[in-house]
Amino acid sequence: MSKAVIIGGGLSGLTVAYWASQAGLEVSLLEATHNLGGHNQTVKLEGWALELGDGYFDEQPSTLFTLCAELGLEPQPLPSLKRVVRSRGQDWVLPPGLNPATGYGLHRLVELPFGRRVKWRLGTERLVPPALVKDEPLGAFFRRRLGPEVWEVLEPYLGVLLGGPAEEASTPAAFAALLRLERQGGLMVGGRQLRSEGRWHLAAGMGSLVQALANHLQKARILTGQEALAISRDVGRWQVHVRGGSLEADAVVVALPAPRAAQVFRPTAPQMTTLLNQFPYQHSARAYLLYRHPQPGIEPAEYYWAQAEGYAGWALRLTQLNPELSLARVQFVGDVARSTDAELSRLAQLDTSRHLQTPIRPLAAWVFRQPRSRPQFTQGHTRRVEALEQALVHAPGLFLTGGYLAGPGLAHQIQHSHKTVQHMLNFLALSAPQE
């Protein structure tokens, strides 16, 4: 029986371990912390379920949707939520279900209160030719096709989705589906042909997926609190070094964020460390505030603020829990996310009070910081991935997976993990001793 060591117990590592175990491999899963799931956790505090990572996933690619069915989980369509962008002192209500990952809802941008010139441009967007630049920045893409006024409205929303400045994102790396729509008649035409938002969630939170995967790994050796310190190869087999010893394997999958993976390779493969450190990341944090709402009947909504508006956070979600209590969630991105818990709680209170135009006094506050948790799909991303893949050619039996390689969204992340397992099984089948 072939041995596989998976480094990292986030969703990427868990799914790799699940499929590898299903294929009959002897699997060992290393996780440096004492919790599985990585950044995708659902925590319950004082009876309230709080989502720390992505709370939904796209319908396509379908790998994650199929996985949920295998695990006995039943994804539900994402409930409709009012989304509002505040830009230049004006509130813009985004089209219901707008999903840039697929292009759904883009055709309804014409319904927003733009001037005649902007609406005429949206109506003739199909006549705009595709760009000659292969790696066009996202801001340039939207300004070229829809105009600068539309980009000003969409930028804050896209920035929160990507966990960093949307202007700097690479269109093919972040939203490849938009390029397909562009080639098929334009964003307005393509968006009109889509019939659903294509977003799903789990009623019990993404933590239920983590738990289901862990429950199906009974045959695997799960080692939490065990950090991988280095990886080396000796006499055709891999050695994963940990405190007090090492694990031997026929194949190793490193399912860590690029900065953490770079540290694992530093002792024995500095060239891999150099390549991995070229993938940019942003810090992220969320502050939850429980408070008595000053006015009844608050509509569940999410607000996105343009940077020029002067808010410390990038987004605010308001949820009314009962007739008396509401929950505010403020999303922080960048260096401010590295602030202390007390400072982030204070900034969240200021942002929420300013938005509601009345002071609030939190009854409770929870802060969750995730340093360097959001990979950035900036220009040159495809070249960075290709350079990494080329380096792996000289390391047979070593594989990498994770969000930074897959693209934005959990659906792409899980699809990449599945492909990684398939590559690993093919390698093991070809390298097995022949009778």
C-alpha positions as CSV (number, residue, x, y, z in Angstrom):
1,M,0.0,0.0,0.0
2,S,1.4,3.4,-1.0
3,K,1.9,6.0,1.7
4,A,0.9,9.6,1.2
5,V,1.5,12.5,3.6
6,I,-0.7,15.5,3.3
7,I,0.6,18.7,5.0
8,G,-2.1,21.1,6.1
9,G,-5.5,20.4,7.6
10,G,-7.5,23.1,5.9
11,L,-10.2,22.3,3.4
12,S,-7.7,21.6,0.6
13,G,-5.7,19.2,2.8
14,L,-8.9,17.5,4.2
15,T,-10.3,16.9,0.7
16,V,-7.0,15.5,-0.6
17,A,-6.8,13.2,2.4
18,Y,-10.4,12.1,1.9
19,W,-10.0,11.2,-1.8
20,A,-6.6,9.6,-1.2
21,S,-8.0,7.5,1.6
22,Q,-11.0,6.5,-0.6
23,A,-8.5,5.4,-3.2
24,G,-6.9,3.0,-0.8
25,L,-3.7,4.9,0.1
26,E,-2.2,4.9,3.6
27,V,-2.7,8.5,4.5
28,S,-1.2,10.7,7.2
29,L,-2.5,14.3,7.6
30,L,-0.4,16.8,9.4
31,E,-1.9,20.0,10.9
32,A,0.2,22.5,12.8
33,T,-2.7,23.7,14.9
34,H,-5.2,21.8,17.0
35,N,-8.1,22.6,14.7
36,L,-9.0,21.2,11.3
37,G,-10.5,23.4,8.6
38,G,-8.0,26.2,8.4
39,H,-9.7,29.6,7.8
40,N,-13.0,28.0,7.1
41,Q,-14.5,27.6,10.6
42,T,-18.0,28.0,12.0
43,V,-17.9,29.0,15.6
44,K,-20.8,29.3,18.1
45,L,-20.6,32.0,20.7
46,E,-23.5,32.5,23.1
47,G,-25.7,30.6,20.8
48,W,-24.9,32.5,17.6
49,A,-23.2,30.8,14.7
50,L,-20.4,32.9,13.2
51,E,-18.7,32.1,9.9
52,L,-15.0,32.9,9.8
53,G,-14.3,32.1,6.2
54,D,-16.4,31.9,3.1
55,G,-20.0,31.2,3.9
56,Y,-21.0,30.1,0.4
57,F,-19.6,28.4,-2.7
58,D,-20.4,28.6,-6.4
59,E,-22.2,25.9,-8.3
60,Q,-19.4,25.6,-10.9
61,P,-17.0,23.9,-10.8
62,S,-19.3,21.2,-9.5
63,T,-16.7,19.2,-7.6
64,L,-17.6,20.7,-4.2
65,F,-21.3,20.3,-4.9
66,T,-20.7,16.6,-5.7
67,L,-18.5,16.1,-2.6
68,C,-21.3,17.5,-0.3
69,A,-23.7,14.9,-1.8
70,E,-21.1,12.1,-1.1
71,L,-20.8,13.3,2.5
72,G,-24.6,13.4,3.1
73,L,-24.7,17.2,3.2
74,E,-27.5,19.1,1.5
75,P,-26.4,22.5,0.0
76,Q,-29.1,25.1,-0.1
77,P,-29.4,28.1,-2.5
78,L,-27.8,31.1,-0.9
79,P,-30.6,33.3,0.6
80,S,-31.2,36.6,-1.1
81,L,-29.4,39.5,0.6
82,K,-29.6,43.1,-0.2
83,R,-26.1,44.4,-1.2
84,V,-25.4,48.1,-1.2
85,V,-22.2,50.0,-2.3
86,R,-21.5,53.4,-0.9
87,S,-19.4,55.4,-3.3
88,R,-19.1,59.2,-3.6
89,G,-21.6,59.6,-0.8
90,Q,-24.3,57.7,-2.7
91,D,-25.8,54.3,-2.0
92,W,-26.1,52.0,-5.0
93,V,-28.2,48.9,-4.5
94,L,-26.6,46.1,-6.6
95,P,-28.7,43.8,-8.8
96,P,-30.1,40.9,-6.8
97,G,-27.9,37.9,-6.9
98,L,-25.1,39.7,-8.7
99,N,-22.3,37.1,-9.1
100,P,-19.1,38.3,-11.0
101,A,-17.7,34.7,-10.9
102,T,-20.3,33.7,-13.5
103,G,-21.6,37.1,-14.8
104,Y,-25.1,36.6,-13.4
105,G,-26.9,39.9,-12.8
106,L,-24.5,42.1,-14.8
107,H,-27.2,42.8,-17.4
108,R,-29.3,44.4,-14.7
109,L,-26.7,47.1,-14.0
110,V,-28.6,49.2,-16.5
111,E,-31.4,49.4,-13.9
112,L,-29.2,51.4,-11.6
113,P,-29.6,55.2,-11.5
114,F,-26.9,56.0,-14.0
115,G,-27.1,58.9,-16.5
116,R,-28.2,58.5,-20.1
117,R,-24.6,58.3,-21.4
118,V,-23.7,55.4,-19.1
119,K,-26.9,53.5,-19.9
120,W,-26.3,54.0,-23.6
121,R,-22.8,52.5,-23.1
122,L,-24.2,49.5,-21.2
123,G,-26.8,49.0,-24.0
124,T,-24.0,48.9,-26.7
125,E,-21.5,47.0,-24.6
126,R,-21.8,44.0,-27.0
127,L,-20.0,46.1,-29.7
128,V,-16.8,46.6,-27.6
129,P,-14.1,44.2,-29.0
130,P,-12.1,42.0,-26.7
131,A,-8.8,43.3,-25.5
132,L,-5.5,42.4,-27.1
133,V,-3.8,42.2,-23.7
134,K,-3.9,38.6,-22.3
135,D,-3.4,39.6,-18.7
136,E,-5.7,42.6,-18.4
137,P,-6.2,44.1,-14.9
138,L,-9.7,43.9,-13.7
139,G,-10.2,47.6,-13.4
140,A,-9.1,48.2,-17.0
141,F,-11.4,45.3,-18.1
142,F,-14.5,46.8,-16.5
143,R,-13.7,50.4,-17.5
144,R,-13.2,49.3,-21.1
145,R,-16.4,47.3,-21.3
146,L,-18.8,49.1,-19.0
147,G,-17.2,52.5,-18.3
148,P,-15.5,54.2,-15.3
149,E,-18.8,55.1,-13.6
150,V,-19.9,51.5,-13.4
151,W,-16.4,50.4,-12.2
152,E,-16.6,52.9,-9.3
153,V,-19.7,51.2,-8.2
154,L,-18.5,47.6,-8.6
155,E,-14.9,48.1,-7.3
156,P,-15.8,48.0,-3.5
157,Y,-17.9,44.9,-3.9
158,L,-15.3,43.1,-6.0
159,G,-12.5,44.1,-3.5
160,V,-14.3,42.4,-0.7
161,L,-15.0,39.2,-2.8
162,L,-11.3,39.1,-3.7
163,G,-10.0,40.1,-0.3
164,G,-7.8,42.9,-1.7
165,P,-7.6,45.7,-4.2
166,A,-9.8,44.7,-7.1
167,E,-8.0,47.2,-9.4
168,E,-4.8,45.1,-9.3
169,A,-6.5,41.7,-9.9
170,S,-5.8,39.8,-13.1
171,T,-9.0,39.3,-15.0
172,P,-8.2,35.8,-16.4
173,A,-6.9,34.6,-12.9
174,A,-9.8,36.1,-10.9
175,F,-12.8,36.0,-13.2
176,A,-12.1,33.9,-16.2
177,A,-15.9,33.4,-16.8
178,L,-16.1,37.1,-17.8
179,L,-13.7,36.6,-20.6
180,R,-15.8,33.8,-21.9
181,L,-18.9,36.1,-21.8
182,E,-16.9,38.8,-23.6
183,R,-16.1,36.4,-26.5
184,Q,-19.7,35.2,-26.6
185,G,-21.4,38.5,-27.3
186,G,-20.6,40.6,-24.2
187,L,-21.3,40.8,-20.5
188,M,-24.8,42.2,-20.9
189,V,-25.9,39.5,-23.4
190,G,-24.2,36.7,-21.5
191,G,-25.5,37.7,-18.1
192,R,-29.1,37.8,-19.5
193,Q,-28.7,34.1,-20.5
194,L,-27.9,32.9,-17.0
195,R,-30.8,31.7,-15.0
196,S,-29.6,31.6,-11.4
197,E,-27.1,33.2,-9.1
198,G,-25.4,29.8,-8.8
199,R,-24.3,30.3,-5.1
200,W,-25.0,27.7,-2.4
201,H,-24.4,27.4,1.3
202,L,-24.7,24.9,4.1
203,A,-27.4,25.6,6.7
204,A,-25.1,24.5,9.5
205,G,-22.2,26.5,8.1
206,M,-19.0,25.5,6.3
207,G,-17.8,24.0,9.6
208,S,-20.2,21.1,8.9
209,L,-18.2,20.3,5.8
210,V,-15.0,20.2,7.8
211,Q,-16.6,17.9,10.4
212,A,-18.0,15.6,7.7
213,L,-14.6,15.2,6.1
214,A,-13.0,14.5,9.4
215,N,-15.6,11.9,10.2
216,H,-14.9,10.1,6.9
217,L,-11.1,10.0,7.6
218,Q,-11.3,7.2,10.1
219,K,-8.7,5.1,8.2
220,A,-6.4,8.0,7.9
221,R,-3.8,9.0,10.5
222,I,-4.6,12.6,11.6
223,L,-1.9,14.4,13.5
224,T,-3.0,17.7,14.9
225,G,-0.6,20.0,16.7
226,Q,2.2,18.5,14.5
227,E,4.0,21.0,12.3
228,A,6.0,20.0,9.2
229,L,9.4,21.5,9.5
230,A,11.0,20.4,6.2
231,I,10.7,18.0,3.3
232,S,13.6,16.0,1.8
233,R,14.0,13.1,-0.6
234,D,16.2,10.1,0.1
235,V,16.6,6.9,-2.0
236,G,13.5,7.5,-4.0
237,R,11.2,8.2,-1.0
238,W,10.1,11.4,0.7
239,Q,10.8,12.4,4.3
240,V,8.6,14.9,6.1
241,H,10.5,16.1,9.1
242,V,8.6,16.9,12.3
243,R,9.7,17.6,15.8
244,G,11.1,14.4,17.2
245,G,11.4,12.5,13.9
246,S,10.1,12.1,10.4
247,L,7.4,10.5,8.3
248,E,8.3,8.5,5.2
249,A,6.1,8.6,2.1
250,D,5.8,7.7,-1.6
251,A,4.0,11.0,-2.3
252,V,3.6,14.3,-0.4
253,V,0.9,16.9,-1.0
254,V,1.6,20.4,0.5
255,A,-1.8,21.9,1.1
256,L,-0.7,25.1,2.8
257,P,-1.0,28.8,1.9
258,A,2.0,29.8,-0.2
259,P,3.8,31.8,2.7
260,R,3.6,28.8,5.0
261,A,4.6,26.4,2.3
262,A,7.6,28.6,1.6
263,Q,8.8,28.1,5.2
264,V,8.5,24.3,4.9
265,F,10.8,24.3,1.8
266,R,13.3,26.7,3.1
267,P,15.7,24.2,4.8
268,T,16.1,21.9,1.7
269,A,14.7,23.6,-1.4
270,P,15.3,27.4,-1.2
271,Q,14.4,27.7,-4.9
272,M,10.9,26.6,-4.1
273,T,10.8,29.1,-1.2
274,T,11.7,31.9,-3.7
275,L,8.9,30.9,-6.1
276,L,6.2,30.5,-3.3
277,N,7.1,33.9,-1.8
278,Q,6.2,35.6,-5.1
279,F,2.5,34.9,-4.5
280,P,1.0,38.0,-2.8
281,Y,-1.4,37.7,0.2
282,Q,-3.5,40.2,2.2
283,H,-4.3,40.1,5.9
284,S,-8.0,39.7,6.8
285,A,-10.0,40.1,10.0
286,R,-13.7,40.1,11.0
287,A,-15.2,41.8,14.0
288,Y,-18.7,40.8,15.2
289,L,-20.7,43.1,17.4
290,L,-23.8,42.2,19.3
291,Y,-26.0,45.2,20.1
292,R,-29.5,46.4,20.8
293,H,-30.7,47.9,17.5
294,P,-31.7,51.5,17.8
295,Q,-34.7,51.1,15.4
296,P,-36.9,48.1,14.7
297,G,-37.2,46.3,11.5
298,I,-33.6,46.3,10.3
299,E,-33.4,44.7,6.8
300,P,-30.6,42.1,6.5
301,A,-28.1,43.7,4.2
302,E,-24.4,44.0,3.4
303,Y,-22.8,47.3,2.7
304,Y,-19.5,47.9,0.8
305,W,-17.6,51.1,1.2
306,A,-15.4,52.8,-1.3
307,Q,-12.0,53.6,0.2
308,A,-12.6,57.3,-0.3
309,E,-15.6,57.1,2.1
310,G,-13.2,57.0,5.0
311,Y,-14.3,53.8,6.8
312,A,-11.7,51.6,8.5
313,G,-13.4,48.4,7.3
314,W,-14.3,47.4,3.8
315,A,-17.8,45.9,4.4
316,L,-20.6,45.7,7.0
317,R,-23.2,43.0,7.3
318,L,-26.3,43.7,9.5
319,T,-28.4,40.9,10.7
320,Q,-31.4,41.2,13.1
321,L,-31.3,38.2,15.4
322,N,-34.6,38.8,17.3
323,P,-36.9,41.8,18.1
324,E,-34.2,43.3,20.3
325,L,-30.8,42.2,19.2
326,S,-28.8,42.7,16.0
327,L,-25.4,41.4,14.9
328,A,-22.9,43.6,12.9
329,R,-20.0,42.0,11.1
330,V,-17.3,44.3,9.9
331,Q,-14.7,43.0,7.4
332,F,-11.2,44.4,7.5
333,V,-8.6,43.9,4.8
334,G,-4.9,44.9,4.6
335,D,-2.6,46.2,7.4
336,V,-5.4,47.4,9.6
337,A,-6.4,43.7,10.0
338,R,-3.2,43.2,12.0
339,S,-4.4,45.6,14.7
340,T,-5.1,44.3,18.2
341,D,-8.5,42.8,19.0
342,A,-9.4,45.8,21.1
343,E,-8.6,48.2,18.3
344,L,-10.5,46.3,15.7
345,S,-13.5,46.1,18.0
346,R,-13.3,49.9,18.5
347,L,-13.0,50.5,14.7
348,A,-15.9,48.2,14.0
349,Q,-18.0,50.1,16.6
350,L,-17.1,53.4,14.9
351,D,-17.9,52.2,11.4
352,T,-21.2,50.7,12.5
353,S,-22.3,53.7,14.4
354,R,-21.3,56.0,11.5
355,H,-23.2,53.9,9.0
356,L,-26.4,53.7,11.2
357,Q,-26.0,57.4,12.0
358,T,-26.5,56.7,15.7
359,P,-24.1,55.5,18.5
360,I,-24.2,51.8,19.3
361,R,-22.9,50.2,22.5
362,P,-22.0,46.5,21.9
363,L,-23.2,44.0,24.4
364,A,-20.4,41.6,23.2
365,A,-17.7,41.7,20.6
366,W,-15.7,39.0,18.9
367,V,-12.6,39.5,16.7
368,F,-11.1,36.9,14.4
369,R,-7.8,37.8,12.7
370,Q,-6.4,35.8,9.8
371,P,-2.9,37.1,8.9
372,R,-2.0,36.6,5.2
373,S,-5.1,34.5,4.6
374,R,-6.3,36.0,1.3
375,P,-4.2,35.1,-1.9
376,Q,-4.2,37.9,-4.4
377,F,-4.6,37.0,-8.1
378,T,-2.7,39.9,-9.5
379,Q,-1.1,40.4,-12.9
380,G,1.5,37.7,-13.6
381,H,-0.3,35.1,-11.6
382,T,-0.4,32.6,-14.5
383,R,3.4,33.0,-15.0
384,R,4.0,32.4,-11.3
385,V,1.9,29.2,-11.3
386,E,3.7,27.9,-14.4
387,A,7.1,28.5,-12.9
388,L,6.0,26.6,-9.8
389,E,4.7,23.7,-11.9
390,Q,8.0,23.6,-13.8
391,A,9.9,23.3,-10.6
392,L,7.7,20.4,-9.5
393,V,8.7,18.4,-12.6
394,H,12.1,17.9,-11.0
395,A,10.4,16.6,-7.7
396,P,8.5,13.5,-8.7
397,G,5.9,12.6,-6.1
398,L,5.6,16.1,-4.6
399,F,2.4,18.1,-5.2
400,L,1.0,21.5,-4.2
401,T,-2.6,22.6,-3.8
402,G,-4.4,25.5,-2.3
403,G,-6.5,28.5,-3.0
404,Y,-3.5,30.5,-4.4
405,L,-3.2,27.9,-7.2
406,A,-6.9,27.3,-7.8
407,G,-8.3,30.8,-8.0
408,P,-11.0,32.7,-6.0
409,G,-13.7,30.7,-4.3
410,L,-14.1,27.4,-2.5
411,A,-15.4,25.6,-5.6
412,H,-12.2,26.2,-7.5
413,Q,-10.2,25.3,-4.4
414,I,-11.8,21.9,-4.0
415,Q,-11.6,21.2,-7.8
416,H,-7.9,21.9,-7.7
417,S,-7.5,19.5,-4.7
418,H,-9.4,16.8,-6.7
419,K,-7.1,17.2,-9.7
420,T,-4.1,17.1,-7.4
421,V,-5.2,13.7,-6.0
422,Q,-5.7,12.4,-9.5
423,H,-2.2,13.5,-10.5
424,M,-0.8,11.8,-7.3
425,L,-2.7,8.5,-8.0
426,N,-1.4,8.5,-11.6
427,F,2.2,9.0,-10.4
428,L,1.9,6.2,-7.8
429,A,0.4,3.9,-10.4
430,L,3.3,4.5,-12.9
431,S,6.0,4.4,-10.2
432,A,4.8,1.2,-8.5
433,P,7.2,-1.8,-8.8
434,Q,6.3,-4.1,-11.7
435,E,6.2,-7.9,-11.2
